[in-house]
């Protein structure tokens, strides 16, 4: 397979298409254990206004495409409005922080190749230009594993809107040196003890991948991950420093996001090749820290449990997930051999979490026979 260098168009790195394409085999829902009314369930939720702002839904089970639906709506590219869009199979969409989870896969690949620091290494040691900021001994105790689990312990606030100039990611983007900005944050917890969500961790991990591989994130992703599993055209939006944003810059189609889910279900294998080490996936999905009462966090991946099927005796299935601003989601249910990719445009909506979880609970899981 011939891999070309990423081109640049506007504010995004554009990766060339792979020379080999992967096509989903689409089958009726009933062939993979779903009730035939799965589409009408979705329509009822839309009509009742219990879900809104959907741009695309892909359901794949047992390696086959079960359900595919696209919508129209207003959309953005990393916060910049792009207007009313009629979405389809080939329409690129912001993944936002789903990018973080894919970055976690890339780190595992780079680690297996011996190109990035091991998990127990102090992360500050990879940024010698920031060594003068290590007055607090906790700086030297922050490891790569703490970054991957978002337990660095540094003060960071992305709970406020991204339109607010006090948002920590916005402040980092405006900083002349984002790495010094991160390491200069005060500690509010001992490293490894508390989950604090934010772009700080992914910014550091993304830099380690770039330094270790000698490639940009789009180029390494294309060579190591995207081409081997047949992912087509993507874009990787650049941050204020001119580099592809590791925290939230990826854009791809819902079908291609579902391929990531299938790769996880395959334990990192694709067409007879081990693309992501199986042991890295196993480590990545462990519950290292609690996010809230129902979700746990691994190496840039969420995890939890949900009931499925018909009441009253509904079994519980474990899920692995990637979550992005605006309602972007990838849910993987290994026990059910099921993955669901959802794209939405509910940016700046305080209830943006509702539509995707209702699709999962009331459409997908409720339809399993």
DONU-62627 format. One line per 3 residues: their letters; for each residue x, y negated, z negated of C-alpha. Coordinates in nm, 3 decimals. Last residue first. Layout:
BEGIN
A) X Y Z ~ ...
% end
This chain:
BEGIN
XXX) -3.442 0.972 -2.106 ~ -3.236 0.655 -2.103 ~ -3.458 0.358 -2.021
XXX) -3.440 0.195 -2.367 ~ -3.061 0.187 -2.339 ~ -3.060 -0.010 -2.014
XXX) -3.364 -0.237 -2.027 ~ -3.449 -0.326 -2.386 ~ -3.113 -0.283 -2.557
XXX) -2.863 -0.375 -2.289 ~ -3.074 -0.636 -2.112 ~ -3.168 -0.776 -2.451
XXX) -2.799 -0.797 -2.545 ~ -2.724 -0.986 -2.223 ~ -3.014 -1.234 -2.253
XXX) -2.962 -1.323 -2.624 ~ -2.594 -1.423 -2.641 ~ -2.654 -1.752 -2.454
XXX) -2.871 -1.877 -2.739 ~ -2.668 -2.191 -2.809 ~ -2.668 -2.269 -2.439
XXX) -2.369 -2.474 -2.316 ~ -2.313 -2.217 -2.040 ~ -2.605 -1.986 -1.971
XXX) -2.494 -1.896 -1.620 ~ -2.498 -1.519 -1.629 ~ -2.301 -1.215 -1.517
XXX) -2.364 -0.869 -1.660 ~ -2.161 -0.551 -1.610 ~ -2.293 -0.225 -1.757
XXX) -2.099 0.099 -1.805 ~ -2.226 0.448 -1.881 ~ -2.073 0.791 -1.940
XXX) -2.319 0.820 -2.231 ~ -2.056 0.910 -2.491 ~ -1.815 0.655 -2.341
XXX) -2.061 0.361 -2.358 ~ -1.894 0.065 -2.186 ~ -2.038 -0.286 -2.202
XXX) -1.896 -0.566 -1.986 ~ -2.044 -0.907 -2.049 ~ -2.058 -1.264 -1.921
XXX) -2.328 -1.457 -2.107 ~ -2.214 -1.818 -2.072 ~ -1.883 -1.762 -2.249
XXX) -1.736 -1.414 -2.208 ~ -1.757 -1.084 -2.395 ~ -1.573 -0.756 -2.328
XXX) -1.721 -0.448 -2.489 ~ -1.675 -0.094 -2.617 ~ -1.987 0.093 -2.724
XXX) -2.066 0.381 -2.959 ~ -2.402 0.549 -2.912 ~ -2.662 0.609 -3.183
XXX) -2.951 0.855 -3.149 ~ -3.315 0.744 -3.153 ~ -3.556 0.957 -3.351
XXX) -3.870 0.742 -3.337 ~ -3.829 0.612 -3.077 ~ -3.717 0.646 -2.712
XXX) -3.360 0.633 -2.588 ~ -3.070 0.437 -2.734 ~ -2.938 0.308 -3.066
XXX) -2.635 0.080 -3.070 ~ -2.283 0.096 -3.214 ~ -1.989 -0.143 -3.211
XXX) -1.667 -0.242 -3.037 ~ -1.498 -0.559 -2.914 ~ -1.183 -0.560 -2.702
XXX) -0.883 -0.798 -2.715 ~ -0.672 -0.525 -2.881 ~ -0.934 -0.397 -3.124
XXX) -1.224 -0.586 -3.280 ~ -1.531 -0.482 -3.475 ~ -1.894 -0.583 -3.434
XXX) -2.206 -0.531 -3.648 ~ -2.159 -0.728 -3.972 ~ -1.917 -0.976 -3.817
XXX) -1.582 -0.970 -3.637 ~ -1.435 -0.694 -3.853 ~ -1.069 -0.603 -3.802
XXX) -0.862 -0.318 -3.665 ~ -1.147 -0.112 -3.519 ~ -0.978 0.104 -3.258
XXX) -1.050 0.031 -2.892 ~ -0.702 -0.085 -2.792 ~ -0.524 0.210 -2.954
XXX) -0.725 0.464 -2.753 ~ -0.681 0.257 -2.440 ~ -0.305 0.248 -2.498
XXX) -0.303 0.625 -2.551 ~ -0.471 0.674 -2.214 ~ -0.201 0.475 -2.038
XXX) -0.357 0.243 -1.777 ~ -0.334 0.350 -1.411 ~ -0.293 0.725 -1.455
XXX) -0.336 0.847 -1.099 ~ -0.574 1.123 -0.983 ~ -0.811 0.889 -0.801
XXX) -0.827 0.660 -1.103 ~ -0.722 0.738 -1.460 ~ -0.735 0.500 -1.757
XXX) -0.954 0.719 -1.977 ~ -1.199 0.771 -1.686 ~ -1.467 0.586 -1.885
XXX) -1.222 0.299 -1.918 ~ -1.161 0.298 -1.543 ~ -1.536 0.299 -1.491
XXX) -1.571 -0.015 -1.700 ~ -1.299 -0.187 -1.502 ~ -1.484 -0.081 -1.189
XXX) -1.796 -0.250 -1.331 ~ -1.601 -0.577 -1.321 ~ -1.549 -0.508 -0.952
XXX) -1.920 -0.467 -0.892 ~ -1.993 -0.785 -1.088 ~ -1.762 -0.980 -0.855
XXX) -1.445 -1.152 -0.973 ~ -1.325 -1.475 -1.134 ~ -1.051 -1.478 -1.396
XXX) -0.952 -1.796 -1.582 ~ -1.059 -1.730 -1.942 ~ -0.775 -1.673 -2.184
XXX) -0.484 -1.608 -1.946 ~ -0.529 -1.937 -1.755 ~ -0.338 -1.919 -1.426
XXX) -0.046 -2.165 -1.447 ~ -0.058 -2.533 -1.346 ~ -0.007 -2.661 -1.700
XXX) -0.365 -2.797 -1.709 ~ -0.501 -2.447 -1.663 ~ -0.532 -2.256 -1.339
XXX) -0.830 -2.051 -1.228 ~ -0.760 -1.690 -1.132 ~ -0.951 -1.589 -0.821
XXX) -1.040 -1.240 -0.712 ~ -1.083 -1.055 -0.383 ~ -1.119 -0.679 -0.399
XXX) -1.077 -0.433 -0.683 ~ -0.990 -0.090 -0.545 ~ -0.867 0.082 -0.860
XXX) -0.496 0.081 -0.771 ~ -0.520 -0.267 -0.617 ~ -0.654 -0.436 -0.930
XXX) -0.434 -0.284 -1.198 ~ -0.057 -0.291 -1.157 ~ -0.001 -0.477 -0.832
XXX) -0.298 -0.714 -0.844 ~ -0.265 -0.775 -1.217 ~ 0.107 -0.847 -1.181
XXX) 0.044 -1.093 -0.898 ~ -0.250 -1.262 -1.069 ~ -0.058 -1.294 -1.399
XXX) 0.247 -1.443 -1.230 ~ 0.543 -1.211 -1.197 ~ 0.880 -1.179 -1.373
XXX) 0.742 -0.879 -1.560 ~ 0.861 -0.976 -1.906 ~ 0.823 -1.351 -1.885
XXX) 0.477 -1.332 -1.723 ~ 0.356 -1.063 -1.963 ~ 0.490 -1.248 -2.268
XXX) 0.322 -1.568 -2.148 ~ -0.014 -1.394 -2.123 ~ 0.028 -1.262 -2.477
XXX) 0.093 -1.613 -2.610 ~ -0.203 -1.770 -2.428 ~ -0.417 -1.473 -2.527
XXX) -0.350 -1.530 -2.896 ~ -0.404 -1.906 -2.889 ~ -0.722 -1.879 -2.682
XXX) -0.943 -1.828 -2.983 ~ -1.126 -1.616 -3.236 ~ -0.999 -1.594 -3.593
XXX) -1.013 -1.239 -3.732 ~ -0.864 -1.228 -4.083 ~ -0.597 -1.021 -4.260
XXX) -0.320 -0.952 -4.008 ~ -0.127 -1.273 -4.061 ~ -0.210 -1.430 -4.402
XXX) -0.492 -1.678 -4.368 ~ -0.550 -2.051 -4.311 ~ -0.209 -2.117 -4.160
XXX) -0.135 -2.458 -4.010 ~ -0.106 -2.493 -3.633 ~ 0.247 -2.581 -3.513
XXX) 0.294 -2.245 -3.346 ~ -0.002 -2.304 -3.116 ~ 0.093 -2.661 -3.018
XXX) 0.452 -2.555 -2.959 ~ 0.320 -2.293 -2.719 ~ 0.082 -2.536 -2.546
XXX) 0.355 -2.788 -2.465 ~ 0.229 -3.123 -2.328 ~ -0.099 -3.069 -2.518
XXX) -0.425 -3.138 -2.336 ~ -0.492 -2.766 -2.277 ~ -0.417 -2.697 -2.645
XXX) -0.663 -2.966 -2.753 ~ -0.931 -2.818 -2.528 ~ -0.860 -2.472 -2.669
XXX) -0.887 -2.610 -3.023 ~ -1.222 -2.783 -2.966 ~ -1.184 -3.137 -3.100
XXX) -1.248 -3.289 -2.755 ~ -1.604 -3.146 -2.767 ~ -1.714 -3.031 -2.421
XXX) -1.590 -2.683 -2.515 ~ -1.866 -2.674 -2.774 ~ -1.768 -2.600 -3.138
XXX) -1.690 -2.246 -3.247 ~ -1.353 -2.269 -3.073 ~ -1.172 -2.363 -3.391
XXX) -0.818 -2.251 -3.468 ~ -0.617 -2.258 -3.792 ~ -0.355 -1.985 -3.769
XXX) -0.392 -1.645 -3.934 ~ -0.248 -1.453 -3.639 ~ -0.537 -1.206 -3.665
XXX) -0.659 -1.223 -3.306 ~ -0.619 -0.845 -3.266 ~ -0.373 -0.873 -2.976
XXX) -0.197 -1.165 -3.145 ~ -0.156 -0.975 -3.471 ~ -0.022 -0.677 -3.276
XXX) 0.243 -0.901 -3.116 ~ 0.356 -0.993 -3.464 ~ 0.318 -1.291 -3.697
XXX) 0.555 -1.242 -3.992 ~ 0.808 -1.499 -3.870 ~ 0.548 -1.774 -3.871
XXX) 0.444 -1.660 -4.217 ~ 0.780 -1.780 -4.347 ~ 0.659 -2.142 -4.307
XXX) 0.953 -2.342 -4.176 ~ 0.929 -2.153 -3.848 ~ 0.863 -2.454 -3.625
XXX) 1.232 -2.494 -3.534 ~ 1.214 -2.158 -3.358 ~ 0.981 -2.301 -3.091
XXX) 1.230 -2.288 -2.801 ~ 1.310 -1.936 -2.915 ~ 0.964 -1.821 -2.799
XXX) 0.994 -1.440 -2.788 ~ 1.109 -1.437 -3.151 ~ 0.783 -1.613 -3.244
XXX) 0.595 -1.292 -3.163 ~ 0.762 -1.094 -3.437 ~ 0.791 -0.740 -3.290
XXX) 0.563 -0.470 -3.430 ~ 0.360 -0.436 -3.111 ~ 0.656 -0.373 -2.884
XXX) 0.789 -0.659 -2.673 ~ 0.721 -0.669 -2.298 ~ 0.877 -0.506 -1.991
XXX) 0.919 -0.147 -2.106 ~ 0.694 -0.010 -1.830 ~ 0.449 0.124 -2.089
XXX) 0.444 -0.223 -2.243 ~ 0.361 -0.385 -1.909 ~ 0.067 -0.147 -1.864
XXX) -0.055 -0.206 -2.218 ~ -0.024 -0.580 -2.171 ~ -0.231 -0.557 -1.852
XXX) -0.512 -0.376 -2.034 ~ -0.520 -0.651 -2.298 ~ -0.532 -0.913 -2.023
XXX) -0.849 -0.740 -1.901 ~ -0.997 -0.799 -2.246 ~ -0.898 -1.165 -2.245
XXX) -1.045 -1.221 -1.898 ~ -1.383 -1.122 -2.043 ~ -1.328 -1.463 -2.196
XXX) -1.453 -1.652 -1.889 ~ -1.555 -1.393 -1.631 ~ -1.638 -1.665 -1.379
XXX) -1.818 -1.528 -1.075 ~ -1.714 -1.430 -0.724 ~ -1.999 -1.354 -0.486
XXX) -1.948 -1.040 -0.275 ~ -2.236 -0.830 -0.411 ~ -2.476 -1.125 -0.410
XXX) -2.552 -1.451 -0.586 ~ -2.755 -1.736 -0.436 ~ -2.583 -2.040 -0.585
XXX) -2.710 -2.379 -0.697 ~ -2.425 -2.613 -0.776 ~ -2.051 -2.569 -0.826
XXX) -2.036 -2.741 -1.166 ~ -1.685 -2.762 -1.318 ~ -1.661 -2.586 -1.655
XXX) -1.430 -2.305 -1.548 ~ -1.609 -2.267 -1.213 ~ -1.973 -2.333 -1.279
XXX) -2.313 -2.203 -1.173 ~ -2.672 -2.306 -1.120 ~ -2.906 -2.025 -1.028
XXX) -3.009 -1.748 -0.794 ~ -3.038 -1.378 -0.878 ~ -2.870 -1.043 -0.817
XXX) -2.968 -0.687 -0.903 ~ -2.781 -0.358 -0.891 ~ -2.887 -0.034 -1.059
XXX) -2.756 0.323 -1.063 ~ -2.411 0.295 -0.910 ~ -2.235 0.627 -0.956
XXX) -1.942 0.744 -1.168 ~ -2.158 0.924 -1.422 ~ -2.345 0.601 -1.485
XXX) -2.315 0.254 -1.338 ~ -2.540 -0.043 -1.414 ~ -2.472 -0.378 -1.247
XXX) -2.659 -0.699 -1.337 ~ -2.608 -1.036 -1.167 ~ -2.679 -1.405 -1.208
XXX) -2.899 -1.404 -1.517 ~ -3.005 -1.745 -1.654 ~ -3.299 -1.618 -1.855
XXX) -3.413 -1.334 -2.077 ~ -3.713 -1.334 -2.308 ~ -3.891 -1.559 -2.061
XXX) -4.190 -1.321 -2.054 ~ -4.154 -1.294 -1.675 ~ -3.781 -1.225 -1.712
XXX) -3.839 -0.958 -1.975 ~ -4.110 -0.803 -1.761 ~ -3.883 -0.797 -1.454
XXX) -3.610 -0.616 -1.646 ~ -3.851 -0.348 -1.760 ~ -3.983 -0.324 -1.404
XXX) -3.631 -0.239 -1.287 ~ -3.588 0.043 -1.539 ~ -3.927 0.194 -1.456
XXX) -3.789 0.518 -1.306 ~ -3.659 0.637 -1.645 ~ -3.284 0.695 -1.647
XXX) -3.100 1.027 -1.656 ~ -2.849 0.992 -1.375 ~ -3.060 1.106 -1.079
XXX) -3.361 0.916 -1.212 ~ -3.181 0.583 -1.161 ~ -3.177 0.636 -0.782
XXX) -2.823 0.669 -0.639 ~ -2.556 0.430 -0.512 ~ -2.210 0.570 -0.440
XXX) -1.977 0.280 -0.516 ~ -1.726 0.195 -0.246 ~ -1.355 0.154 -0.314
XXX) -1.150 -0.034 -0.058 ~ -0.789 0.034 0.042 ~ -0.560 -0.242 0.172
XXX) -0.625 -0.450 -0.137 ~ -0.739 -0.804 -0.072 ~ -0.500 -1.089 -0.134
XXX) -0.500 -1.267 -0.471 ~ -0.612 -1.628 -0.485 ~ -0.460 -1.844 -0.758
XXX) -0.704 -2.118 -0.846 ~ -0.704 -2.496 -0.871 ~ -0.737 -2.570 -0.500
XXX) -0.617 -2.270 -0.304 ~ -0.299 -2.092 -0.407 ~ -0.174 -1.773 -0.245
XXX) -0.084 -1.462 -0.440 ~ 0.207 -1.263 -0.302 ~ 0.127 -0.969 -0.079
XXX) 0.104 -0.605 -0.176 ~ 0.135 -0.342 0.094 ~ 0.000 0.000 0.000
% end
